[in-house]
Amino acid sequence: MANQTAAGMDFKKAKPSVVEEFVAGAKKGFYIGAEMIAPAMVLAYVLIQFLDITGLMKSVGTILEPVMTLFGLPGEAVFALVAAFFAKAAGCATAATLYSKGVITAAQATILFPACVTMGTLIGHFVRIVIVSNVDRKWHSLLICVPLVDAAVVMILTRVVLSIMGLN
């Protein structure tokens, strides 16, 4: 009865056509790309350039080399993981930049990509989900560590798979 007017006519909302649904989805996709992914990728490129120009990339890479070697990566690869901490796209873009500059190989980029996706956007998700939903503070450390451990495990597994395939 709520959809009827005083004259008794039924004004149900028409179901959108396939074309209208497609256009709405395309608009959402464009928004995500233009407003979220592109700025994260630009941030990654700027970060890599800054670290490279200042020499910090080489210095930090040398310090973290022993840890990153566990995953079959050079020390500089940590910057892709740091960038992914803020945005998945930034981590992947940083890995791609490191590859294009010859810092990492294709196999090493392959090791980094699943880790960037697994732990990517950790800060944003943590704030939007954990803080907003008022999760007890005693669980905050665990909720931060789980994606980091997942990323470490996926890097080791990817390295093993690449070794089995003879690509590492």
N, C-alpha and C positions, 0 to 999 in steps of 0.2 A: 504494500500500500504506500510505502514511502516514496516510490518512484512514480506515483501517479499525481496528476494535477487535479484541479477542481473539476475540470471537464471530463475526467476519467481517462485521459490519454496516457499511455505508458511511454515515458522518456528514459529508457535504460541507456546507459552509456555504451556506445558502439565499441566493439572490440577492435583494437588497432590492426591494420593490415600488416602483412609480412614486410612490405616496403617501409612502412612507418616504424616498425620495430627495428629494422635494419638501420635506418637513418638515426634513430635514437641511440642505438648501440655504437654506431660510428662516431657520433658526437661525443659520447662518453669516452671512447677510445682515444679520440683526438685530445680531449681534455687531459686525460691521464698522461699521454705522451708529452703534450706541450707544457703542462703545469707541474708535473711531478718528475717524469723520467728525464727530460732534457736538462733541467737545472741540476739534477744529481750527476748527470754525465759531465756537464761543464765543470762542476765542482771537482770531480775526479781528475779531469784534465789539468785544471789549475793547480790542484794539490801536487800532482806528479811533476809539473813544470817547476813549481816553487821548490820542491824538495831536490829536484835535479840541479837546478841553477845554484842553490845554496850549498850543495854538497852534502846536505843532510841525508839524502837517500843512501849514499854510499856508506856514510858513518853508521847510521842506524842499521843498515843491512849487514855490515860487518859484525856489529854487536849481536844481532839476532840470528846470524848464520847457523850457529849450532842447533837452535830450536827448530828453525825452518828446514834444516837438513833432514829431520825426522820425516818430513812430508815430501822429500825430494825436491825442495824448492830453495832458491837462493834467499838470502836475508831480505832483499828488497821486496820480495813478494808479500811481506807483511803489510805493505801499504794498501794492497788490494783488499786485504781482510779488514784493515782499519776503515777504509772507505765504505766497505759493505756494512760495517757496523751501523753506519748512518743511513745508507740506502743501497739496496741490492744493485740497482743500475750503476751506482757510483763504483761499487766493488768490481763489477764486471767490466765497466769502462776502464777502470784502473788496470785491471789484468790485461785488457786488450791493448792499452797504451804501453804497458811494460813489454808485451810481446812485440809490438810494432817497433819499439826502441831496441829490441834485441836483448833485453834484460832477462826475459824468460823464454823458454821454448814453447811450442804448441802443446806438448805433453804437459808441461808445467801449468800452462793456462788452463788446460783441461782439468787438472787437479784443483785449481783455484775456483773455477766456476761453480761446482756444486756447493762448495763451502760458502761462497758469497750468497747463494740463494738460500742455503740452510739457515745461516745466521743473519742474513741481510735485514736491514731496517730494524735491528734489535732495539735501538733507542726509541724510535717512533712507536713501534708496537708495544714496547714496555709501558710507555707513558699512556698511550691510548687505551690499553687493555688493563694492565695491572694497577696503575695508579688511579685511573678513573673508576675502576670497579672496587677500589678500596680494599685490595688484598692485604691481609695481615703482613706487616713488615718483616716478620721472621722468615717469610718465604721469598722475599725479594732477591736475596743472593742466589738461591737455588734457581729461581726463574731466569736470572741473568746467565747463570752457568750452563744450564741445559743446552741452549742453542750453541754455545761455544764448544761444549763437549761434542755435540752433534757435528759441528763443522770439522773438528779435529778427526773424528771417526770417519766422516765421509772423505776427507782428504787421504787418509791412510787407505781406505777401501779403493778409492779411485786409483791411487798409486799402485796398489796390488793388481787391480784389473788391467791397468796399462802395462805392467810388467808381464803378466800372463800373456797379453796380446803381443808382447815384444815391441811396444811403442814407447817405453820409458827409457 
